[in-house]
Amino acid sequence: MFIETRKLTKKFGGLVAVNEVDFTIEKGKINAIIGPNGAGKSTFFNLVSGSYTPSSGQVFYKGKDITKLPPNKIATLGVARTFQTTNLFEQSTVLDNVIVGHRLRTRSNLFDAVLRTKRYKEEEKKCRDKAMEVLDFVELTHVRDELAVNISQEEKKRVAFALALATDPEVVFLDEPTAGINPGETEGLAALMEKMVKRGITVCLIEHKMKMIMKLADKIMVLNYGEKIAEGTSEEIMNDQAVIEAYLGGDASA
Ligand SMILES: Nc1ncnc2c1ncn2[C@@H]1O[C@H](COP(=O)(O)OP(=O)(O)OP(=O)(O)O)[C@@H](O)[C@H]1O
């Protein structure tokens, strides 16, 4: 089992945001979590990536119980994530944004930085090389010297992907990766997710764009009021009575 949650639960006071969710994230696949607003999708992400401690239940990563590990420890195991909004240094170049983002996660300390030790210089070069490599992967080499303020919304999303990929993750959690961009650009990002999977990276995403997710995802979990109401392939999900009811009145064709 790659990633598995067992009866994962998060309560905020009297509200059960995630309720005893059992789910497995399949290695080398595109896994998606969908559900109406407030269903518990982001909370589930935060539990698996260690940003929240569960009220009860467990998270396993490659057989290891990671339930109580802090986010930085989970990240070093090969788990990366993006957030709904990525704050870039607008007056820095795209390349510098990725270098800095990556450096924050590498090993040399302030002492190394001030004295510009050998280790610092070596790491600086490694970070730069890595940043160039991931920018090439997300197809942003042509804008790497542009200031972040000048790139498009879709390009900013690609920078967020690059930041996550710079840590050489085995799995990437993408929180609404296509929010706020137009349908044409959405297709480009979907293709990028497929490219990640081809490279051997497992993808798990939260998404509201149903048409896209039905085409893209290998496996889907549907949450509603914190509970898993369905799990399966696109076809299984589209024909599931509980899912249809949860979305009635909502816009499932967005
Ligand atoms: N830190 C928090 N403190 C209190 N309640 C919270 C907190 N985070 C989330 N909630 C509540 O938990 C429930 C689930 O929220 P969550 O953000 O996980 O849903 P979601 O499915 O990601 O929603 P959306 O699609 O709107 O982003 C909601 O009722 C929300 O108000």
The ligand as a Tripos MOL2 file, in Angstrom:
@<TRIPOS>MOLECULE
LIG
   31    33     1     0     0
SMALL
NO_CHARGES

@<TRIPOS>ATOM
      1 N1         -9.2200   25.4240   11.0750 N.pl3     1 LIG1
      2 C1        -10.5240   25.2260   11.1280 C.ar      1 LIG1
      3 N2        -11.2410   25.5280   12.2260 N.ar      1 LIG1
      4 C2        -12.5700   25.3180   12.2810 C.ar      1 LIG1
      5 N3        -13.3000   24.7720   11.2930 N.ar      1 LIG1
      6 C3        -12.6480   24.4500   10.1610 C.ar      1 LIG1
      7 C4        -11.2310   24.6550   10.0110 C.ar      1 LIG1
      8 N4        -10.8650   24.2210    8.7760 N.ar      1 LIG1
      9 C5        -11.9840   23.7840    8.1770 C.ar      1 LIG1
     10 N5        -13.0560   23.9120    9.0040 N.ar      1 LIG1
     11 C6        -14.4440   23.4980    8.7150 C.3       1 LIG1
     12 O1        -14.3790   22.1250    8.3520 O.3       1 LIG1
     13 C7        -15.2800   21.8520    7.2690 C.3       1 LIG1
     14 C8        -14.5040   21.2840    6.1120 C.3       1 LIG1
     15 O2        -13.6990   22.3120    5.5190 O.3       1 LIG1
     16 P1        -12.6640   22.0890    4.3440 P.3       1 LIG1
     17 O3        -11.9970   23.3980    4.0830 O.co2     1 LIG1
     18 O4        -11.8030   20.9300    4.6480 O.co2     1 LIG1
     19 O5        -13.6310   21.7310    3.1460 O.3       1 LIG1
     20 P2        -13.3580   21.7110    1.5890 P.3       1 LIG1
     21 O6        -14.0680   20.4910    1.0800 O.co2     1 LIG1
     22 O7        -11.9140   21.8030    1.3230 O.co2     1 LIG1
     23 O8        -14.1070   23.0050    1.1010 O.3       1 LIG1
     24 P3        -13.8660   23.9700   -0.1770 P.3       1 LIG1
     25 O9        -14.2320   23.1630   -1.3780 O.co2     1 LIG1
     26 O10       -14.8470   25.0700    0.0740 O.co2     1 LIG1
     27 O11       -12.4270   24.4080   -0.1400 O.co2     1 LIG1
     28 C9        -15.9800   23.1690    6.9490 C.3       1 LIG1
     29 O12       -17.2190   23.1830    7.6200 O.3       1 LIG1
     30 C10       -15.0430   24.2210    7.5040 C.3       1 LIG1
     31 O13       -15.7560   25.3670    7.9130 O.3       1 LIG1
@<TRIPOS>BOND
     1     1     2 1
     2     2     3 ar
     3     2     7 ar
     4     3     4 ar
     5     4     5 ar
     6     5     6 ar
     7     6     7 ar
     8     6    10 ar
     9     7     8 ar
    10     8     9 ar
    11     9    10 ar
    12    10    11 1
    13    11    12 1
    14    11    30 1
    15    12    13 1
    16    13    14 1
    17    13    28 1
    18    14    15 1
    19    15    16 1
    20    16    17 2
    21    16    18 1
    22    16    19 1
    23    19    20 1
    24    20    21 2
    25    20    22 1
    26    20    23 1
    27    23    24 1
    28    24    25 2
    29    24    26 1
    30    24    27 1
    31    28    29 1
    32    28    30 1
    33    30    31 1
@<TRIPOS>SUBSTRUCTURE
     1 LIG1         1 GROUP 0 **** ****
